[in-house]
Amino acid sequence: MIGRTAIATGQAPAAIGPYAQAIRAGGWLWLSGQVALDPVSGTLVGRTAAEQAEQVLANLGAVLAAAGAGFEHLVRCTIYLKDLGDFAAVNAVYGRHMPDPPPARATVEVSRLPREALVEIDGIAFLG
């Protein structure tokens, strides 16, 4: 059986349920979805999906860093949007943070997100 190690950092919001910020299993890192919560106050940051995406990616980056990784280790992401009309704005923010080549990705519209967020992103990273 492959061991599982929880990854946790105070530089990203604490889990708001029974889940880890990320789990490392073998050479893989499975990152839980992040919404735009400020890691210190726990409040939602940003009024627009683009503003929220900046905080979401900062949170994901902090969890990656806690595992000794960075965005270049991501192989797959999923973006969840409250409104697919925000696709272009969120895509622009996302594109500024991702290395070349960017990870594989899916983007889906959902009816609701935790804390009434407009965007959530999760990911899978390969650490080798």
C-alpha positions, 0 to 999 in steps of 0.5 A, spaced: 500 500 500 502 506 498 503 511 504 499 517 504 501 524 507 497 530 508 500 537 506 498 543 510 500 550 511 498 556 514 499 560 508 493 557 505 486 557 508 485 551 513 480 546 511 473 548 512 471 540 512 474 533 513 479 534 508 486 535 507 489 541 503 493 536 499 495 529 500 501 526 497 501 519 495 508 516 492 510 521 487 503 524 486 500 530 490 492 531 490 490 538 491 484 540 494 479 545 491 481 552 493 476 558 493 478 565 495 479 565 502 484 569 506 488 564 510 489 569 516 482 572 516 478 566 513 474 571 509 472 571 502 477 576 498 475 579 491 468 581 488 469 579 481 471 572 479 478 575 476 480 578 483 478 571 486 482 567 481 488 571 484 487 569 491 485 562 489 492 561 485 495 564 491 492 559 496 494 553 491 501 556 490 502 556 498 500 548 498 504 547 492 510 550 496 508 546 502 510 540 498 516 543 495 513 544 489 510 549 484 506 550 478 511 547 474 509 540 477 501 541 476 499 536 470 492 537 471 487 542 474 479 543 474 476 550 474 469 551 477 466 557 475 459 560 478 458 563 471 461 560 465 461 568 463 467 569 467 471 564 463 475 569 459 477 573 465 479 567 470 483 564 464 487 570 463 489 570 471 490 563 470 494 563 464 499 568 468 500 563 473 502 557 469 508 555 466 509 553 459 506 548 457 501 549 462 497 543 465 491 539 462 485 542 464 477 542 465 473 548 466 466 547 468 460 551 471 457 549 477 450 552 481 454 553 487 461 553 491 463 554 498 462 560 501 458 563 495 465 563 491 465 565 484 471 560 482 474 554 485 480 550 482 483 544 484 489 540 481 494 534 481 501 535 481 507 530 479 513 530 484 517 524 481 
